[in-house]
Amino acid sequence: RDHIALSTASAALLHPWRRGGALGLWAGSVLVDSDHYLWFCLRQRCWNPLAAMRFFNEADPPQHAATRALHTPVAPLALLVASARRRALLPVALGVALHLGLDLRHELRMDEARADAIRRDDYSCQACGTRASHVGTHLLRQPWLLPSYDAHNLVSLCAPCHEAAHARERGARAWR
């Protein structure tokens, strides 16, 4: 959602000057996430994009090369090389690079917020009290658009309590 919003806004701002290039930028920055969806479809034998979004928003979604095939520096570099022959691919390469840059910035800021929340909670699960080095965080509140990097939106939870929090949220969504 956030990538779509930022990419659409960027393309709209660039459109008066770059015309088709703005569309290429948008396409590269949004379609790069197709690697997640394709992996989900093949692995889960399900073609529902909403199911894929729910799957990747779980407590510990898979994070391996197959789910992030296009999220490596190779993807924009390959497009950049290909753009020497097809100029229309240059904005697509820039869009992919923009997406990867936003992902990197997001992860760095979230890692900082997670560390702040875990320190604040004294390395303890706030649901069961377990105190361990493997306590992680759960996002309690997320703005509708664009992430918040405020540690107050996170709570420290152990893995079983984190999974239970996601199960409760799934149940609550089912009743909406």
C-alpha positions as CSV (number, residue, x, y, z in Angstrom):
1,R,0.0,0.0,0.0
2,D,2.7,2.5,0.9
3,H,4.8,1.7,-2.1
4,I,1.8,2.2,-4.3
5,A,0.9,5.5,-2.7
6,L,4.5,6.9,-2.9
7,S,5.1,5.6,-6.4
8,T,1.8,7.0,-7.6
9,A,2.5,10.4,-6.0
10,S,6.1,10.4,-7.5
11,A,4.8,9.5,-11.0
12,A,2.1,12.1,-10.8
13,L,4.6,14.8,-9.9
14,L,7.0,13.7,-12.7
15,H,4.3,13.2,-15.3
16,P,4.4,16.8,-16.7
17,W,8.1,16.5,-17.4
18,R,8.7,12.8,-18.1
19,R,5.3,11.6,-19.5
20,G,5.8,7.9,-20.3
21,G,8.9,7.8,-18.0
22,A,6.7,8.6,-15.1
23,L,4.6,5.5,-15.8
24,G,7.8,3.4,-16.1
25,L,9.0,4.7,-12.7
26,W,5.6,3.8,-11.2
27,A,5.6,0.3,-12.9
28,G,9.2,-0.5,-11.7
29,S,8.5,0.6,-8.1
30,V,5.2,-1.3,-7.8
31,L,5.7,-4.4,-9.9
32,V,9.0,-5.3,-8.2
33,D,6.8,-6.7,-5.4
34,S,5.5,-9.3,-7.8
35,D,8.3,-11.7,-6.6
36,H,6.4,-12.0,-3.3
37,Y,3.1,-12.7,-5.0
38,L,4.5,-15.2,-7.5
39,W,6.3,-17.1,-4.7
40,F,3.0,-17.2,-2.7
41,C,1.0,-18.4,-5.7
42,L,3.4,-21.2,-6.5
43,R,4.0,-22.3,-2.9
44,Q,0.4,-21.9,-1.5
45,R,-1.4,-22.8,-4.7
46,C,-3.6,-19.7,-4.2
47,W,-4.0,-16.8,-6.7
48,N,-5.7,-14.4,-4.3
49,P,-3.6,-11.2,-3.8
50,L,-5.4,-10.4,-0.6
51,A,-4.5,-13.8,0.8
52,A,-0.9,-13.1,-0.2
53,M,-0.9,-9.8,1.6
54,R,-2.3,-11.4,4.8
55,F,0.3,-14.2,4.5
56,F,3.2,-11.7,4.3
57,N,1.8,-9.6,7.2
58,E,1.9,-12.6,9.6
59,A,4.2,-12.6,12.6
60,D,7.2,-14.2,10.9
61,P,6.6,-14.3,7.1
62,P,9.2,-16.2,5.0
63,Q,12.3,-14.1,4.3
64,H,14.4,-16.1,1.9
65,A,15.8,-15.5,-1.6
66,A,12.7,-17.0,-3.4
67,T,10.4,-14.4,-1.9
68,R,12.8,-11.5,-2.7
69,A,14.2,-12.5,-6.1
70,L,13.6,-9.0,-7.5
71,H,14.7,-7.3,-4.3
72,T,18.4,-7.5,-5.0
73,P,20.8,-5.0,-6.6
74,V,20.9,-7.4,-9.6
75,A,17.3,-6.4,-10.7
76,P,17.8,-2.7,-11.2
77,L,21.3,-3.3,-12.6
78,A,20.0,-5.7,-15.2
79,L,17.3,-3.2,-16.2
80,L,19.9,-0.5,-16.4
81,V,22.1,-2.6,-18.7
82,A,19.0,-3.5,-20.8
83,S,18.1,0.2,-21.0
84,A,21.2,0.8,-23.1
85,R,19.2,-0.9,-25.9
86,R,15.7,0.0,-24.8
87,R,15.6,3.6,-23.3
88,A,12.1,2.9,-22.0
89,L,13.5,0.6,-19.4
90,L,15.6,3.3,-17.7
91,P,12.6,4.7,-15.7
92,V,11.6,1.1,-14.8
93,A,15.2,0.5,-13.4
94,L,14.9,3.8,-11.5
95,G,11.6,2.7,-10.1
96,V,13.0,-0.6,-8.9
97,A,15.9,1.3,-7.3
98,L,13.5,3.7,-5.6
99,H,11.6,0.8,-4.2
100,L,14.7,-0.9,-2.9
101,G,15.9,2.3,-1.4
102,L,12.6,2.8,0.4
103,D,12.7,-0.8,1.7
104,L,16.2,-0.3,3.0
105,R,15.3,3.0,4.8
106,H,12.1,1.4,6.2
107,E,14.0,-1.6,7.6
108,L,16.7,0.6,9.2
109,R,14.1,2.8,10.8
110,M,12.0,-0.2,12.0
111,D,15.1,-1.9,13.4
112,E,15.8,1.2,15.4
113,A,12.2,1.4,16.7
114,R,12.2,-2.3,17.5
115,A,15.4,-2.0,19.5
116,D,14.0,1.1,21.4
117,A,10.8,-0.8,22.2
118,I,12.6,-3.9,23.4
119,R,14.9,-1.8,25.7
120,R,11.9,0.1,26.9
121,D,10.2,-3.2,27.8
122,D,13.4,-4.4,29.5
123,Y,13.8,-7.4,27.1
124,S,10.6,-8.9,28.4
125,C,7.5,-10.3,26.7
126,Q,4.7,-7.9,27.7
127,A,2.1,-10.6,27.5
128,C,3.6,-13.5,29.5
129,G,6.6,-11.9,31.2
130,T,9.2,-14.1,29.5
131,R,12.6,-12.4,29.7
132,A,14.9,-13.5,26.9
133,S,17.3,-12.3,24.2
134,H,14.9,-13.6,21.5
135,V,12.0,-11.4,22.4
136,G,10.8,-9.6,19.3
137,T,8.2,-6.8,18.7
138,H,4.7,-6.6,17.4
139,L,3.2,-3.6,15.7
140,L,0.2,-2.5,17.7
141,R,-0.9,0.5,15.7
142,Q,0.0,1.4,12.1
143,P,-1.2,4.5,10.4
144,W,-3.5,3.9,7.4
145,L,-0.8,5.3,5.1
146,L,2.9,5.4,5.5
147,P,4.6,3.7,8.4
148,S,5.2,5.2,11.8
149,Y,8.6,4.6,13.4
150,D,7.5,5.5,16.9
151,A,8.5,2.8,19.5
152,H,5.1,3.5,21.2
153,N,3.4,1.7,18.4
154,L,5.4,-1.5,19.2
155,V,5.2,-4.0,22.0
156,S,7.8,-6.6,23.0
157,L,6.5,-10.2,22.6
158,C,8.0,-13.7,22.7
159,A,7.4,-15.8,19.6
160,P,4.3,-17.7,21.0
161,C,2.7,-14.5,22.2
162,H,3.5,-12.8,18.9
163,E,1.8,-15.6,17.0
164,A,-1.2,-15.4,19.3
165,A,-1.5,-11.7,18.8
166,H,-1.7,-12.2,15.0
167,A,-4.2,-15.0,15.5
168,R,-6.4,-12.6,17.5
169,E,-6.1,-10.0,14.8
170,R,-7.1,-12.5,12.2
171,G,-10.1,-13.4,14.2
172,A,-11.1,-9.8,14.7
173,R,-10.8,-9.2,10.9
174,A,-13.1,-12.2,10.3
175,W,-15.9,-10.5,12.2
176,R,-15.6,-7.2,10.4
